[in-house]
Amino acid sequence: MYQVRLLPNNITFTASTQQTVLQAALDAGITFPNRCQVGACAMCMCRKTSGEVSYQLEPMLTEKEQAEGWIFTCQAVAESDLVLTLD
């Protein structure tokens, strides 16, 4: 289990490697923007300021977006503790 912290409100929850970051947030009762849950609508996109995630399928993010830390939480699985920013 990994600790995930959402900024700017400093909300924390845990995520396992068996679920997406979005599903972990929803399971913890956290209101998290989402719609399609397949990486097409970009509503769950947020910036990873620290930590590592993995994907079963590569997300539809440009190289620049990935370099800037953007992730699709509906597709991302935590591989370490994470700090995410909802801008």
C-alpha positions as CSV (number, residue, x, y, z in Angstrom):
1,M,0.0,0.0,0.0
2,Y,1.2,3.5,-0.9
3,Q,0.3,6.8,0.6
4,V,-1.2,9.4,-1.9
5,R,-1.4,13.0,-1.0
6,L,-3.6,15.4,-3.0
7,L,-2.7,19.1,-3.0
8,P,-3.7,21.9,-2.4
9,N,-6.1,20.5,0.2
10,N,-3.6,18.0,1.7
11,I,-6.1,15.1,1.4
12,T,-4.4,11.6,1.9
13,F,-5.5,8.1,1.0
14,T,-3.9,4.8,0.3
15,A,-3.6,3.0,-3.0
16,S,-2.5,-0.6,-3.7
17,T,-0.8,-1.9,-6.9
18,Q,-4.1,-3.7,-7.6
19,Q,-6.1,-0.6,-8.3
20,T,-5.8,2.7,-10.2
21,V,-5.1,5.9,-8.3
22,L,-8.6,7.1,-9.2
23,Q,-10.3,4.0,-8.0
24,A,-8.3,4.2,-4.7
25,A,-9.5,7.8,-4.2
26,L,-13.1,6.9,-5.0
27,D,-12.9,3.8,-2.7
28,A,-11.7,6.2,0.1
29,G,-14.8,8.4,-0.4
30,I,-12.8,11.2,-2.0
31,T,-14.5,13.4,-4.6
32,F,-12.2,13.2,-7.6
33,P,-13.1,14.6,-11.0
34,N,-13.7,11.8,-13.5
35,R,-16.1,10.8,-16.2
36,C,-15.0,8.0,-18.6
37,Q,-12.4,6.1,-16.5
38,V,-10.6,5.0,-19.6
39,G,-8.3,7.9,-20.2
40,A,-10.3,9.6,-23.0
41,C,-12.0,12.6,-21.3
42,A,-8.9,13.9,-19.4
43,M,-11.1,14.9,-16.4
44,C,-9.0,13.0,-13.9
45,M,-5.7,14.3,-15.3
46,C,-3.5,15.8,-12.6
47,R,0.1,16.6,-12.0
48,K,2.4,14.2,-10.2
49,T,4.9,16.2,-8.2
50,S,6.6,13.2,-6.6
51,G,6.5,9.4,-6.8
52,E,6.2,6.8,-9.5
53,V,3.3,5.4,-11.4
54,S,2.9,2.7,-14.0
55,Y,0.3,2.0,-16.7
56,Q,-0.9,-1.2,-18.3
57,L,-1.5,0.7,-21.5
58,E,0.5,3.9,-22.3
59,P,-1.7,7.0,-21.7
60,M,-2.5,9.4,-24.5
61,L,-0.2,12.1,-23.1
62,T,2.4,13.9,-25.2
63,E,6.1,13.5,-24.2
64,K,6.0,17.1,-23.0
65,E,2.9,16.4,-20.7
66,Q,4.6,13.3,-19.3
67,A,7.8,15.3,-18.7
68,E,5.8,17.9,-16.8
69,G,4.4,15.2,-14.6
70,W,0.8,15.0,-15.9
71,I,-0.9,11.6,-15.3
72,F,-4.3,10.1,-16.0
73,T,-5.3,8.8,-12.5
74,C,-7.9,6.5,-14.1
75,Q,-5.1,4.5,-15.8
76,A,-2.2,5.1,-13.4
77,V,-1.2,2.6,-10.7
78,A,1.0,3.8,-7.8
79,E,4.4,2.3,-7.6
80,S,5.5,4.4,-4.6
81,D,4.1,7.1,-2.3
82,L,2.7,9.9,-4.5
83,V,2.1,13.6,-4.2
84,L,-0.5,14.9,-6.8
85,T,-1.7,18.4,-7.5
86,L,-5.2,19.1,-8.8
87,D,-4.8,22.3,-10.8
